[in-house]
Amino acid sequence: MTLERLDDDQWAAIAQHGDARPTTHAGGALTLDCLDHAYQLVTANEGRPTLIMSSTRGLRLYQKLCRDKGYDAPKMPWPWYNPATGRMEQRLVTEFNGTPWLVNGLMVSESSATAADQRIWFMVLGDDAGQGPTRGVTGIIPSHRAGNLFVKRATNGSVISSLNLEVPSVPYIAAIDVPVLPVTDTWVSFPAGLAVGSQGALSLIHNFAAPADCAIG
């Protein structure tokens, strides 16, 4: 299965018409004060973001900031899918100011430690279509895809398998047929756009030093 990496800048341009989105430019070390500032830039839903999104690097950095202050990052209940039981179960997820902090593993910052690639999004999700302050970020999908959003495209191919052979110490001649195995590559996509019902439904903090990966070896 192949997944395309998300382009954060394109997503931001679609969601909030380029530079019109509220942003906090950290410009160095990320702090809890910077997170508070970005959080408070969301004014929709009476100033209550409903979701925080970052790569694992952003989440790790927030957790480190909390530990440096002498406490663990707080957690809140959140439904998780358990493949062992085949059902949703109530577990815990990291939160900030009472808002769940979820990980998007396809963000550019997941594979890049460059400060310019680091981003944390604060948003209000959902739109009640009313005139009040609760209009947030929503997805736009074709009507015929409702209830069946994902589109799968498969291509067939083949791969020659590898064999590990133990050669005896005596002269030995053998003809070996290496099996050719069929494979299927599947691309999963979904036709969707983004809409922001309120200018204050989305904020971004970016350009901060990323935490270093643990040394291996």
N, C-alpha and C positions, 0 to 999 in steps of 0.2 A: 504494500500500500504506500502511495506517495502523497505527502502533504506539502502544500505550497506554504512557504514562510510568509507571514503577514508583513506588509509594508506599513509601518506605524504612521509615516507622514501622509501617505495616501488615505489611510483611514481617518486621520485627523482632518484632512482637507474636506473629505466627504461629509464628515460628521458636523463640522463647525465652520465651514467656509474659510479655511485657511487660518490666518492669524487672528480671526475674530474670537477664537476660543480663549477663555481665561487660562493663563499659564503662570507658573512659578518657575523662575530660572534659578536653580540652586547655585550653579557656578562654582562648585567646589564640594566640600563635604556635606552630605545630607544630614539634617538635624530633625528632631521631633518638632521644632518650631516651624521648619519649612513644610513638614507634612501638615501641621495645623493650618498653615496659611493656605495651602492648596485645597485642603478640605473645605475651608470656609469660603472659597471662591465659588463653590456650588451653591447657588441661591434658589434653585428650583426645589419643589417639595418642602418649602419653608426652611431651606438650608440644611436638608438632611439627605446626603448621598445614600444610596441604597447598595452600592457596590464599589469596591476598589479593585483594580486589576493591574498586575505587573507580571514580569517574568519571575522565575525563582530567585534571581539575583536581587531584585527589588525587595522581595519578601525576606530573604536572608539578611539584607541590610537593616530592614526595620526590626527584625528580631534581635540583631546585634545591638542596635541602639537601645532597645529595652534592657537587654542584659547588662550593657554598660552602665545603665542607671540603677541596676540592682534588682531587677524583676524580670520575669518571663513575659513575653508578649501575651496579652490577654486573648482568650478564645471565647467563642460563642457557639451555640448549637447550629448545625447545618446538615441538611440531608445529603447522605453519600450513597452511591450505588455500591452494593457489595456483590461482586460476581460469584462469590461462593454460595450465597443464599438466593441470588437472583432477585433481590428486592432492595428498595431504598431503606436506609437505616439512619437514625439520628446520631450524628457524630459531632466532632468539634472542628472548627476552623478558626484561623487567626483573625482577629478583628482589630480595628482602630476606630476609636470614638464610637463604638457600638455598630460599626459597619463591617460586614464580612470582607476579607481580603483574599481574593482568589487568584490563582496562577494561570497565566496564559503561556504555555510552553513554546508557542510559535512566534513570540515577539522577538525582534532583532536582538534585544539585549540578553536573550537567553544564551546566545553564542558569542556575544561581543562584550568585552570588558571596557570598551571605550566610553568615556563619560558622555559624549554627545549622543550615544545610542540608548542611554538609560532613561526610562520613562515609567511613570506611575500615573494611572488614570483614576480619577474620582468621578462618579457619575450617578445620575438618577436613571434607573431602568424602568421602562413602562410608560404608558400614556393612556390616561383615562378619557382623552378626547374632550375634556371640559375646558372651561375658561380660567380655571384656577391655576395654582402654581405647581401642579403635579405632572406636567407634561415633560417626559424625559426621552431618553434614547430608545428607539424602537427599530426593529427590523422591517424591511419592506420585501415581500416575496410575491411572485406571481400567484394569482388566485388558484391556478390548477396545481400548484405545488403544495398547497395548504394540507398539512397532515402527512406529507411525504416530501420533506424538504431536500434530502440528500440525493444527489445524482451520482451514480456509480458507472464508471467506464472501465471495461476490462479488456486487456490485450493478452493474447496467448503467445508463449514463447517456449524455449527449452534451454536447459543448462546441463552441461556434462559434469557428472558427479566425480569426486575424487576418491581414490582408494588408497588405503595404507597396506603395503605389502611387506611381508617378512620373507626375505630371500634366504634359502637354506645355504649351508656352507659347501654343498656338493654342486657340481655343474647341473644347471637346471634351465630348461627352456619351456616357456609356456606362452600361450596366446590368451590374452585377457580382453574380453569385451567390456569396455567401460560404459555403464548405462547412461542413457540420455533421458533426463527427467523433465516432464512437462511442468511449466510454471505459468502463473497468471499474475500479471501486474494490474492492480486496481487503483484508479484515481477517483477520489471522493471529493465532490465539490457541491456547493449549493448556491443557487441564484438568489442573491439577497443584496439589498442596499441598506443604508442606515439613514435614519431621520432623527433630528433633534427638535422636539416640540417646543423647547424653551432654551433661550440663549444661555441661561445659567444652569443647565442640566449636566454640564461636562467641564471638568478642569484637568489640568495636566501639570505635573512637576517633572522636570527633565534636567539634563546636563549636570550629573553628579557622579562622584567617584564610585565605582562598583566594588563590591567586596571581592577579594581574591579567592580563587578556587583552592581547595585543599591540595597540598602536595601529595603526589602518588609515588610510592616507591620506598 
